[in-house]
Amino acid sequence: MAYIGQNLDRFSIVEKLDVITPATATGAGPYNLTKNSVAFIPASADTMVVSINGVSQYGNFTVSGSTITFSGALTDADTCDFIYQMGTGLISTPADGTVNIAKLSATGTKDATTFLRGDNTFATVSGDISSVVAGTNLSGGGISGDVTINLADASTSAKGAASFSSDNFAASSGAVTIKDAGIATAELQDNAITLAKMASGTDGNIISYDASGNPVAVATGNDGQVLTSAGAGAQPAFETLPVGGITEADMHRLTTDFTGNVSPIANNWERVDDASFAKIGTGITNNSGTWSFGATGLYHLIFHTSFNKNADIRYVYNHLNVTVNNSTYIEIAIGWTSLKAIGSTTYTSAECSAFINVDNVSNVKFRVGSNSDSGAAVTMGATANNYTWVQTIRLGDAQ
């Protein structure tokens, strides 16, 4: 005959469990649920139908695992007629919008701040972003919905996207390369440039700066040269050190005797020409009794004079006069002696010396002379011996 309602294929599996044995000692329970004497765990209390003393029980018991507990105590006189597990009940496709959150079996807090995970639990959003707050260049917000970001020019106070100038940057396949002059000096950290990042140069070159303040390479010098300063506004350079020791030394002698007081002694001078003699540098020159230096520097000047006479002469002396302006001469050194008659010619000598700072060879010059009481002494000269002579030795640079 025909039946009203759903066909049996619209129901899920209905399982019949072993009946329990009510007992006064156990009371309301719990009682073990079994199927064919094997522990059985039902889906929930809502899927079970239990008959006690011919009355179907529903909603007045709970299940926990494979046990059942009734809301009222059972006795030895009670009889369990059957126990059925109805499965998931009638299989039917619910209409759109008919399943609410309360019908979901997932565990966890079910509210607007959680979401359903794949393991059938509700959880809150975890991670760095919990919500988006609308603000400058940002619309939308909250924890759901669309969020729109309006990227601002990175040059403004609201930092955002920046365009790359092709003058400073090159982009290819997603990689950005910085060109020369692509980084402002202010953006470089102190001590950030290592030797490995510097451009290659020539071995031995020194980095300096030109008059415009631009870096330049000072060319490598030769072996033994030293780096010397050329003063403000000029680059340093590698130069050879001046020759060490004395660079100027010279000696001239008077070749002929004369009697009387003569100043300056203008004539009859020669550079010493003995086989053992040698000068250093340019030397000094005489022009009618005015002597000039061959190079600037600090000089030690010595004037030596030999005298003779067969007479008593109270004083005999030589002297040294210097000018620093090629005009006015000042007497700066005198050498004194005297002669005593002892029946024949008597000999003596006088010597004077000074340091002369020759900072200009055109202005700094000297003259020499010899004098005696009443002009009676003979100033000696010779071409083979140094009787009366002038000696100059350069000690160092002009001061």
SELUMLUM-293701 format. One record per residue: x, y, z of N, C-alpha, C in turn; residue in one letter. Coordinates in steps of 0.05 Angstrom, whole numbers, padded with zeros to 5 digits, always signed. Atoms other than C-alpha are relative to their C-alpha. Layout:
XYZXYZXYZA;...
***
This chain:
+00017-00024+00000+00000+00000+00000+00018+00025+00000M;-00015-00026+00001+00023+00073-00009+00001+00012+00028A;-00004-00013-00026+00050+00113+00050+00002+00030-00005Y;-00002-00029+00002+00045+00187+00062+00027+00008+00012I;-00025-00010-00012+00112+00222+00073+00025-00007-00017G;-00025+00005+00014+00185+00213+00054+00006-00029-00003Q;-00009+00027+00003+00213+00149+00026+00022-00006+00020N;-00021+00008-00020+00261+00109+00072+00028+00009-00009L;-00026-00008+00009+00319+00129+00027+00007+00029+00007D;-00004-00028-00008+00311+00200+00053+00010+00001+00029R;-00010+00001-00027+00332+00177+00123+00028-00012+00000F;-00027+00012-00004+00403+00163+00147-00003-00025+00016S;+00000+00026-00014+00422+00099+00183-00013+00002+00027I;+00012+00003-00027+00379+00080+00243+00013-00024+00013V;-00014+00021-00013+00418+00039+00292-00014-00008+00026E;+00012+00011-00025+00389-00006+00346+00022-00008+00019K;-00020+00006-00020+00429-00009+00410-00010-00021+00019L;+00008+00019-00021+00429-00061+00465-00015+00015+00022D;+00015-00013-00021+00378-00046+00519+00017+00000+00025V;-00014-00001-00026+00403-00026+00588-00017-00014+00021I;+00014+00012-00022+00384-00058+00653-00003+00020+00023T;+00003-00019-00021+00354-00007+00700+00005-00014+00027P;-00006+00011-00027+00375-00017+00773-00003+00022+00020A;+00004-00019-00021+00357+00017+00837+00027+00010+00009T;-00026-00008-00010+00430+00018+00856+00013+00020-00019A;-00012-00019+00019+00450+00056+00793-00016+00025-00002T;+00018-00024+00000+00390+00103+00796-00001+00012-00027G;+00002-00015+00025+00391+00156+00742+00023-00007-00019A;-00022+00007+00018+00457+00130+00715+00027+00010+00012G;+00001+00006+00029+00503+00133+00682-00001-00030-00006P;+00002+00027+00011+00488+00069+00642+00017-00001-00025Y;-00017+00004+00024+00534+00041+00589-00017-00005-00024N;+00013+00004+00025+00511+00045+00517+00017-00019-00017L;-00015+00019+00016+00530-00014+00474-00016-00008-00025T;+00012+00011+00023+00515-00043+00406+00014-00026-00006K;-00012+00026+00002+00524-00117+00401+00023-00004+00020N;-00018+00003-00023+00560-00113+00468+00026+00017-00003S;-00023-00018+00005+00610-00061+00440-00009+00028+00007V;+00006-00028-00008+00612+00009+00470-00007+00016-00025A;+00010-00016+00023+00574+00058+00426-00002+00029+00009F;+00001-00029-00005+00581+00133+00424-00020+00013-00019I;+00020-00012+00017+00518+00167+00397+00009+00028-00009P;-00007-00027+00010+00522+00233+00358-00008+00020+00021A;+00010-00018-00021+00481+00269+00412-00025-00012+00012S;+00025+00009-00013+00422+00259+00459-00024+00004-00018A;+00022-00007+00018+00378+00291+00406-00006-00021-00021D;+00004+00020+00021+00389+00233+00358-00010-00027+00011T;+00007+00025-00013+00367+00179+00408-00029-00001+00009M;+00027+00006-00010+00299+00148+00425+00003-00024+00019V;-00002+00021-00021+00295+00106+00490-00028-00005+00011V;+00026+00007-00011+00234+00068+00514+00004-00014+00027S;-00001+00011-00027+00226+00055+00589-00029-00006+00008I;+00027+00008-00009+00165+00015+00613-00021+00007-00021N;+00018-00005+00022+00133+00024+00544-00005+00029-00006G;+00003-00029+00005+00141+00100+00545+00026+00010-00012V;-00023-00011+00014+00188+00134+00495+00010+00025+00016S;-00013-00021-00014+00237+00180+00530+00014+00019-00020Q;-00014-00019+00018+00262+00243+00496+00004+00027+00015Y;-00006-00026-00012+00295+00304+00524+00003-00001+00030G;-00004+00003-00029+00299+00276+00595+00024-00017+00007N;-00025+00013-00006+00368+00246+00590+00022+00013-00016F;-00024-00011+00013+00438+00265+00570+00019-00023-00006T;-00020+00020+00006+00495+00227+00538+00028+00012+00003V;-00028-00009-00002+00569+00232+00551+00017-00023-00008S;-00015+00022+00010+00614+00190+00509-00018-00024-00006G;+00016+00024+00005+00585+00119+00510-00018-00006+00025S;+00018+00004-00023+00541+00130+00573-00024+00018-00002T;+00025-00015+00000+00470+00156+00585-00008+00004+00029I;+00009-00007-00027+00443+00190+00647-00028+00012-00002T;+00027-00010+00001+00369+00202+00660-00004+00022+00021F;+00005-00021-00018+00339+00261+00695-00014-00010+00026S;+00012+00012-00024+00301+00215+00743+00012-00027+00005G;-00013+00025-00007+00325+00153+00780-00017-00024-00009A;+00013+00025+00008+00308+00083+00752+00002-00020+00023L;+00000+00020-00021+00293+00023+00796+00002-00028-00013T;-00001+00028+00010+00299-00053+00791-00025-00008-00014D;+00026+00007+00011+00226-00055+00772-00004+00011-00028A;+00004-00012+00027+00235-00013+00709+00012-00018-00021D;-00009+00016+00023+00245-00044+00640+00006+00018-00023T;-00007-00014+00025+00282-00016+00580-00010-00016-00024C;+00012+00014+00023+00243-00034+00517+00018+00000-00024D;-00018-00002+00023+00291-00008+00463+00016+00026+00002F;-00016-00024+00003+00344+00043+00447+00008+00002-00029I;-00007-00004+00028+00352+00072+00377+00017+00026-00003Y;-00015-00024+00008+00404+00120+00349-00010+00007-00028Q;+00014-00008+00025+00368+00158+00293+00019+00012-00020M;-00019-00012+00019+00431+00183+00258-00004+00030-00002G;+00003-00029+00004+00426+00252+00227-00029+00008-00007T;+00028-00006+00005+00351+00246+00217-00006+00002-00029G;+00009-00003+00027+00315+00265+00154+00020+00015-00017L;-00019-00014+00018+00362+00282+00097-00015+00018-00018I;+00014-00020+00016+00338+00345+00064+00018+00024-00005S;-00016-00024+00007+00371+00404+00029-00014+00025+00011T;+00014-00023-00011+00355+00466+00071-00001+00023-00021P;+00003-00023+00018+00331+00528+00035+00021+00021+00006A;-00020-00022-00004+00377+00588+00026-00008+00017+00024D;+00004-00019-00022+00384+00630+00089-00016-00012+00023G;+00016+00012-00022+00350+00579+00135+00017-00012+00022T;-00018+00011-00020+00412+00554+00173+00013+00023+00014V;-00013-00021-00015+00433+00602+00228+00024-00011+00015N;-00025+00008-00013+00496+00601+00269-00005-00019+00023I;+00006+00018-00023+00462+00565+00327-00002-00029-00009A;+00003+00027+00010+00451+00504+00283+00027-00013-00006K;-00026+00012+00006+00525+00495+00271+00011-00015+00024L;-00011+00016-00022+00559+00441+00312+00028+00008+00009S;-00027-00008-00006+00627+00476+00313+00002+00012+00028A;-00004-00010-00027+00656+00493+00381+00014+00027-00001T;-00013-00027-00001+00683+00560+00404-00021+00022+00001G;+00018-00023-00002+00654+00629+00411-00010+00008-00028T;+00012-00006+00025+00605+00645+00356-00010+00029+00001K;+00009-00028+00001+00602+00721+00346+00014+00014-00023D;-00009-00015+00023+00622+00777+00299+00030+00003-00001A;-00029-00003-00001+00696+00774+00320+00014-00025-00008T;-00013+00025+00006+00708+00701+00302-00006-00010-00028T;+00005+00012+00026+00711+00658+00240+00001-00030+00004F;+00000+00029-00001+00699+00584+00226+00024-00012-00014L;-00024+00012+00011+00762+00544+00215-00006-00027-00012R;+00004+00025+00013+00772+00481+00176-00003-00024+00019G;+00003+00022-00019+00775+00439+00240-00026+00002+00016D;+00027-00003-00011+00702+00459+00256+00001+00013+00028N;-00001-00016-00024+00721+00509+00310+00000+00029-00008T;+00000-00029+00004+00709+00583+00316+00025+00012+00014F;-00024-00012-00011+00772+00625+00327+00001+00030-00007A;-00004-00028+00006+00793+00698+00329+00023+00003-00020T;-00022-00005+00019+00839+00729+00276+00025+00004+00016V;-00026-00003-00013+00912+00723+00297+00020+00010-00021S;-00020-00011+00018+00974+00757+00268+00004+00029+00005G;-00007-00028-00004+01000+00828+00259-00024+00018-00005D;+00022-00017+00007+00935+00856+00229-00025-00011+00013I;+00026+00008-00012+00873+00852+00273-00023+00017-00010S;+00021-00017+00012+00836+00910+00241+00014+00022-00016S;-00010-00022+00016+00846+00967+00192-00016+00025+00007V;+00012-00025-00008+00832+01038+00215+00002+00020-00023V;+00000-00020+00021+00811+01088+00162+00014+00025+00008A;-00014-00025-00007+00854+01151+00159+00010+00013-00025G;-00011-00014+00023+00897+01193+00113+00007-00020-00022T;-00005+00016+00024+00898+01163+00043-00011-00029+00003N;+00010+00027-00004+00859+01102+00070-00030+00002+00005L;+00029+00000-00004+00785+01089+00064-00009-00029+00005S;+00009+00026-00008+00744+01031+00090+00009-00004+00029G;-00009+00005-00027+00770+00998+00154-00016-00021+00014G;+00013+00021-00016+00746+00953+00209+00015-00027-00004G;-00012+00026+00002+00758+00878+00208-00011-00015-00024I;+00011+00013+00023+00719+00862+00145-00006+00022-00021S;+00007-00018+00021+00700+00893+00079+00025+00009-00015G;-00022-00009+00017+00742+00928+00027+00015+00023+00013D;-00017-00022-00009+00800+00973+00044+00014+00011-00024V;-00013-00014+00023+00825+01024-00007+00023+00017+00010T;-00024-00016-00008+00895+01053-00001+00007+00018-00023I;-00008-00020+00020+00910+01117-00039+00029+00007+00006N;-00028-00005-00004+00986+01120-00046+00007+00029-00005L;-00008-00028+00003+01014+01190-00035+00029+00001-00010A;-00028-00005+00008+01078+01219-00064+00017-00001+00025D;-00018+00003-00023+01135+01200-00018+00013+00026+00008A;-00012-00026-00007+01158+01273-00019-00017+00015+00020S;+00018-00014-00018+01098+01293+00023+00003-00012+00028T;-00001+00009-00027+01089+01285+00098-00013-00027+00003S;+00013+00026-00001+01042+01226+00086+00015-00019-00019A;-00017+00016+00017+01093+01176+00061-00016-00022-00014K;+00014+00020+00015+01070+01130+00007+00017-00011-00023G;-00016+00011+00023+01093+01110-00063+00017+00022-00011A;-00018-00020+00013+01150+01145-00098+00007-00010-00028A;-00008+00007+00027+01167+01147-00171+00030+00002-00002S;-00029+00000+00003+01238+01132-00193+00008+00015-00025F;-00010-00015+00022+01274+01181-00237+00019-00017-00016S;-00019+00015+00017+01308+01149-00296+00028+00011-00001S;-00027-00011-00002+01365+01197-00285+00016-00012+00022D;-00013+00010-00024+01380+01165-00218-00002-00030+00003N;+00005+00028-00004+01352+01095-00223-00005-00014-00026F;+00006+00017+00023+01346+01038-00273-00015-00025+00011A;+00016+00023-00009+01293+00983-00266-00001-00021-00023A;+00001+00021+00019+01295+00916-00301-00008-00026+00014S;+00009+00026-00011+01256+00851-00286-00004+00002+00030S;+00007-00003-00028+01234+00878-00219+00023+00009+00018G;-00023-00008-00016+01305+00898-00197+00005+00030-00005A;-00006-00029+00002+01322+00972-00184+00029+00004+00005V;-00028-00006-00003+01393+00995-00195+00004+00030+00002T;-00006-00028-00005+01420+01061-00169+00022+00009-00019I;-00020-00011+00018+01458+01102-00221+00018+00019+00015K;-00018-00021-00011+01515+01151-00209-00017+00024+00008D;+00014-00024-00010+01490+01211-00168-00029-00006+00008A;+00027+00007-00008+01428+01172-00150-00006+00003+00029G;+00004-00002-00029+01439+01180-00075+00010+00027+00009I;-00008-00026-00011+01440+01247-00040+00021-00005+00022A;-00021+00003-00021+01501+01258+00006-00013-00003+00027T;+00013+00000-00027+01454+01270+00065-00011-00028+00007A;+00012+00026-00005+01426+01200+00057+00021-00021+00007E;-00021+00020-00006+01493+01165+00066+00007+00002+00030L;-00008+00001-00028+01509+01143+00136+00030+00004+00003Q;-00028-00003-00005+01575+01162+00167+00014-00027+00001D;-00016+00025+00000+01629+01109+00158-00013-00023-00015N;+00014+00021+00014+01585+01072+00109+00016-00009-00025A;-00014+00007+00024+01634+01072+00050+00026-00015+00008I;-00024+00015-00006+01686+01017+00056+00020+00002-00023T;-00020-00001+00021+01751+01011+00017-00008-00016-00024L;+00008+00017+00022+01720+00956-00025-00019+00015-00019A;+00019-00014+00016+01667+01006-00049+00012+00023-00016K;-00013-00023+00014+01717+01058-00073+00010-00009-00028M;-00008+00006+00027+01735+01062-00146+00030-00006-00001A;-00028+00007+00003+01801+01032-00168+00017+00024-00009S;-00018-00022+00007+01861+01078-00176+00027-00011-00007G;-00027+00007+00007+01935+01078-00192+00016-00004+00026T;-00016+00006-00023+01982+01046-00142+00018+00023+00007D;-00017-00022-00009+02016+01100-00101-00012+00027-00001G;+00013-00026+00001+01968+01156-00118-00012+00008+00027N;+00011-00010-00024+01943+01200-00061-00025+00017-00007I;+00024-00015+00004+01872+01229-00057+00003+00027+00014I;-00001-00027-00011+01872+01305-00047-00023+00016-00012S;+00022-00017+00011+01828+01364-00067+00013+00024-00015Y;-00010-00022+00015+01837+01418-00119-00010+00026+00011D;+00008-00027-00010+01825+01493-00112-00030+00003+00002A;+00029-00002+00000+01751+01482-00126-00013-00019+00021S;+00010+00018-00021+01745+01430-00070-00008-00027-00011G;+00006+00026+00012+01738+01371-00118+00022-00019+00005N;-00021+00019-00005+01775+01307-00103+00017-00005-00025P;-00018+00006+00022+01836+01294-00146+00021-00020+00009V;-00021+00019-00006+01891+01242-00149+00027+00013-00004A;-00028-00010+00002+01962+01265-00134+00017-00022-00012V;-00015+00020+00015+02006+01229-00183+00022-00013+00017A;-00021+00015-00014+02053+01176-00156+00028+00011-00006T;-00027-00011+00003+02123+01202-00144+00020-00023-00006G;-00021+00020+00004+02190+01167-00154+00011-00010+00026N;-00011+00012-00024+02226+01124-00104+00018+00020+00014D;-00016-00018-00015+02255+01166-00049-00012+00028+00003G;+00013-00026-00002+02211+01227-00061-00020+00001+00023Q;+00018-00003-00022+02167+01255-00007-00023+00019-00008V;+00023-00017+00006+02098+01288-00007+00004+00027+00014L;-00004-00027-00011+02106+01363+00003-00024+00018-00006T;+00022-00018+00004+02055+01418+00011+00009+00023-00018S;-00005-00024+00017+02051+01474-00041-00015+00024+00011A;+00015-00022-00012+02010+01518+00006-00029+00000-00007G;+00029-00002+00005+01938+01540+00005-00006+00004-00029A;+00008-00004+00028+01903+01535-00062+00015-00016-00020G;-00016+00017+00019+01951+01484-00092+00001-00028+00011A;-00001+00028-00007+01954+01409-00092+00029-00007+00010Q;-00026+00010-00008+02011+01374-00055+00013-00016-00023P;-00014+00015+00021+02063+01338-00097+00023-00015+00012A;-00024+00015-00007+02117+01286-00092+00025+00014-00011F;-00024-00015+00008+02185+01320-00093+00024-00013+00012E;-00025+00011-00010+02257+01301-00084+00010+00018+00023T;-00010-00015-00022+02285+01323-00017+00025+00016-00009L;-00025-00014+00006+02339+01377-00021+00024-00016+00009P;-00024+00015-00007+02409+01350-00018+00008+00007+00028V;-00006-00004-00028+02428+01341+00054+00028+00013+00003G;-00026-00011-00005+02486+01378+00086+00003+00028-00011G;-00006-00027+00010+02520+01442+00061-00004+00001-00030I;+00005-00003+00029+02498+01467-00007+00015+00023-00012T;-00017-00022+00010+02541+01530-00012+00024+00003+00018E;-00025-00005-00015+02613+01539+00010+00021+00011-00020A;-00019-00013+00018+02665+01586-00020+00022+00015+00016D;-00022-00013-00013+02732+01619-00004+00016+00016-00020M;-00016-00017+00018+02769+01678-00036+00023+00012+00017H;-00023-00011-00014+02838+01707-00018+00011+00024-00014R;-00013-00024+00011+02875+01772-00027+00027-00009-00012L;-00024+00010+00014+02933+01763-00077+00024+00019+00003T;-00022-00019-00001+02974+01826-00063+00000+00016+00026T;-00001-00017-00024+02999+01865-00001-00008+00029-00006D;+00004-00029+00002+02978+01936+00011+00004+00012+00028F;-00004-00014-00025+02994+01987+00065-00020+00023+00002T;+00020-00021-00004+02944+02034+00096-00027-00011+00007G;+00028+00006-00006+02871+02036+00113-00016-00001-00026N;+00015+00003+00024+02827+02008+00058-00028-00012+00007V;+00027+00011-00005+02751+01998+00062-00019+00013-00021S;-00004+00029+00001+02724+01966+00023+00025-00008-00015P;-00023+00011+00016+02781+01923-00004-00012-00009-00026I;+00014+00004+00025+02760+01925-00076+00014-00018-00020A;-00014+00014+00022+02814+01893-00118+00019-00022+00011N;-00020+00021-00005+02864+01836-00122-00011-00024+00016N;+00012+00024-00012+02817+01780-00100-00001-00023-00021W;+00003+00024+00017+02817+01709-00128-00013-00022+00016E;+00010+00024-00014+02779+01646-00112+00024-00019+00004R;-00023+00018-00007+02827+01598-00078+00001-00022-00022V;-00003+00019+00022+02855+01553-00132+00021-00021+00005D;-00018+00022-00007+02900+01505-00094-00011-00026-00010D;+00009+00027+00010+02898+01433-00118-00019-00014+00018A;+00017+00013-00019+02863+01412-00055-00027+00015+00004S;+00024-00016-00005+02808+01466-00059-00023-00008-00017F;+00025+00003+00016+02736+01458-00082-00021+00016+00014A;+00023-00014-00011+02675+01500-00073-00025-00017-00003K;+00026+00013+00002+02603+01478-00064-00021+00021-00009I;+00021-00018+00009+02546+01510-00102+00010+00022-00018G;-00007-00023+00018+02548+01576-00139+00023+00016+00010T;-00022-00016-00012+02593+01612-00090-00007+00030+00000G;+00004-00029-00002+02602+01687-00079+00016+00014-00022I;-00014-00016+00021+02624+01741-00128+00006+00028+00011T;-00009-00027-00008+02662+01807-00119-00003+00019-00023N;+00003-00021+00020+02645+01871-00156+00009+00026+00012N;-00012-00025-00011+02692+01927-00137-00003+00002+00030S;+00001+00000-00029+02692+01907-00064-00027-00006+00012G;+00027+00008-00009+02617+01890-00060-00004-00030-00006T;+00002+00029+00004+02606+01816-00049-00030-00008+00000W;+00027+00010+00003+02542+01780-00071-00001-00030+00004S;+00004+00029-00005+02514+01711-00052-00013-00013-00024F;+00011+00015+00023+02498+01658-00104-00028-00012+00005G;+00026+00012-00006+02436+01632-00067-00009+00010+00027A;+00010-00008-00026+02391+01651-00009+00007-00021+00020T;-00005+00019-00021+02402+01620+00058+00012+00014+00024G;-00013-00011-00024+02432+01630+00127+00030-00008-00002L;-00028+00004+00005+02507+01639+00119+00017+00007+00025Y;-00021-00007-00019+02567+01637+00166+00023+00013-00016H;-00020-00016+00015+02615+01692+00141+00024+00005+00018L;-00025-00005-00015+02688+01695+00165+00019+00017-00018I;-00020-00017+00014+02738+01750+00146+00025-00001+00017F;-00026+00003-00014+02811+01736+00165+00020+00017-00014H;-00020-00018+00011+02867+01786+00156+00027-00005+00014T;-00027+00002-00010+02943+01778+00164+00014+00027-00003S;-00014-00026+00001+02986+01840+00181+00030-00004+00007F;-00029+00000-00008+03061+01855+00188+00010+00029+00000N;-00013-00026-00001+03106+01914+00205+00023-00001+00020K;-00022-00003-00019+03173+01929+00238-00003+00026+00014N;+00006-00024-00015+03143+01980+00284-00021-00007+00022A;+00021+00003-00021+03100+01988+00346-00026+00013-00011D;+00027-00010+00009+03027+01995+00323-00020-00008+00022I;+00017+00004-00023+02978+02004+00380-00024-00018-00006R;+00023+00016+00007+02919+01974+00344+00000-00005-00030Y;+00005+00009+00028+02905+01936+00279-00026-00016+00000V;+00026+00015+00000+02836+01910+00260-00010-00003-00029Y;+00016+00003+00025+02793+01884+00204-00030+00002+00008N;+00029-00004-00006+02717+01894+00198-00017-00010-00024H;+00020+00012+00018+02655+01867+00163-00025+00018+00000L;+00023-00017+00003+02599+01912+00136-00021-00015-00018N;+00022+00014+00015+02530+01886+00111-00022+00019-00006V;+00024-00014+00007+02471+01915+00074-00023-00020-00005T;+00023+00017+00006+02401+01886+00071-00019+00013-00020V;+00017-00013+00019+02373+01936+00022+00016+00009-00025N;-00018-00006+00022+02431+01941-00028+00007+00030-00001N;-00006-00029-00001+02444+02012-00004+00016+00007+00025S;-00013-00009-00025+02461+02025+00069+00015-00023+00013T;-00017+00021-00012+02519+01986+00099+00005+00006+00030Y;-00003-00002-00029+02526+01973+00173+00023-00018+00008I;-00022+00016-00010+02590+01950+00208-00011-00018+00022E;+00012+00019-00019+02571+01886+00245+00020-00018+00014I;-00020+00017-00013+02637+01852+00263+00027+00013-00003A;-00027-00011+00000+02708+01874+00281+00019-00020+00013I;-00021+00016-00012+02772+01835+00295+00024+00016+00007G;-00021-00018-00009+02826+01870+00337+00026-00016+00005W;-00026+00010-00008+02901+01859+00345+00019+00024+00001T;-00020-00022-00001+02967+01899+00351+00027-00011-00008S;-00027+00008+00008+03040+01898+00331+00021+00012+00019L;-00022-00009-00018+03104+01904+00373+00027-00004-00014K;-00026+00001+00013+03172+01920+00343+00020-00014+00018A;-00020+00015-00015+03226+01871+00365+00026-00002-00015I;-00026-00001+00015+03283+01890+00319-00003-00009-00029G;+00005+00008+00028+03252+01861+00255-00030-00001-00004S;+00028+00000+00007+03186+01851+00220-00016-00019+00018T;+00017+00016-00018+03130+01827+00266-00026-00006-00015T;+00024+00008+00014+03068+01789+00243-00023-00005+00020Y;+00024+00005-00016+02997+01784+00270-00024-00004-00018T;+00024+00004+00016+02927+01769+00247-00025+00008+00017S;+00025-00006-00012+02855+01789+00262-00022-00014-00015A;+00022+00015+00013+02790+01753+00248-00027+00009+00012E;+00028-00006-00009+02716+01771+00252-00019-00017-00016C;+00020+00017+00014+02653+01732+00234-00028+00008+00008S;+00029-00006-00006+02577+01737+00232-00017-00020-00015A;+00021+00015+00015+02514+01699+00212-00015+00021-00017F;+00014-00018+00019+02482+01732+00151-00025-00015-00011I;+00024+00012+00010+02409+01717+00135-00006+00012-00028N;+00003-00009+00028+02406+01723+00059-00027-00009-00010V;+00026+00007+00010+02332+01724+00041-00005+00011-00027D;+00002-00011+00027+02344+01763-00023+00028+00006-00010N;-00027-00003+00009+02408+01758-00062+00005+00027-00013V;-00003-00026+00013+02396+01825-00096+00004+00022+00021S;-00001-00021-00021+02391+01863-00030+00021-00004+00022N;-00018+00006-00021+02435+01827+00020+00028-00005-00011V;-00028+00002+00009+02510+01838+00007+00019+00009+00022K;-00019-00008-00021+02574+01852+00046+00026+00011-00013F;-00026-00011+00007+02641+01889+00044+00019-00005+00023R;-00020+00004-00021+02707+01880+00082+00021+00022-00002V;-00022-00020+00000+02763+01927+00102+00020-00006+00022G;-00021+00002-00021+02827+01933+00144+00010+00027+00007S;-00009-00026-00009+02853+01990+00186+00022-00004+00022N;-00020+00001-00021+02911+02005+00234+00005+00029+00009S;-00007-00026-00011+02936+02062+00278+00018+00015-00019D;-00015-00017+00019+02960+02117+00231+00003-00013-00027S;-00001+00013+00025+02950+02068+00173+00027-00012-00007G;-00027+00009+00005+03019+02040+00182+00004-00029-00006A;-00003+00029+00003+03006+01965+00180-00003-00009-00029A;+00002+00012+00027+03014+01922+00118-00021-00023+00001V;+00019+00022+00003+02954+01878+00099+00012-00019-00021T;-00015+00019+00016+02984+01815+00070-00018-00015-00020M;+00013+00015+00020+02964+01780+00006+00019-00018-00015G;-00017+00018+00015+02991+01722-00037-00017-00017-00018A;+00015+00017+00018+02971+01677-00094+00004-00030+00007T;-00005+00028-00006+02998+01613-00063-00007-00006+00029A;+00007+00004-00028+02977+01623+00010-00024+00017+00008N;+00024-00014-00010+02915+01644+00047+00008+00018+00024N;-00007-00019-00021+02939+01706+00086-00025+00016+00009Y;+00025-00016-00005+02878+01750+00080-00022-00013-00018T;+00020+00015+00015+02814+01714+00060-00028+00004+00011W;+00029+00000-00007+02738+01712+00060-00011-00028-00005V;+00012+00027+00002+02699+01648+00073-00030+00001+00006Q;+00029+00001-00004+02624+01636+00067-00009-00030-00001T;+00012+00027-00001+02586+01572+00087-00030+00003+00005I;+00029-00001-00004+02512+01564+00078-00008-00021+00020R;+00007+00019-00022+02483+01532+00141-00028-00012-00005L;+00027+00010+00004+02410+01525+00119-00016+00021-00015G;+00018-00019+00014+02350+01561+00090-00001+00027+00014D;+00004-00027-00012+02338+01635+00100-00022-00001+00020A;+00019+00000-00022+02299+01650+00163-00018+00025-00002Q;
***
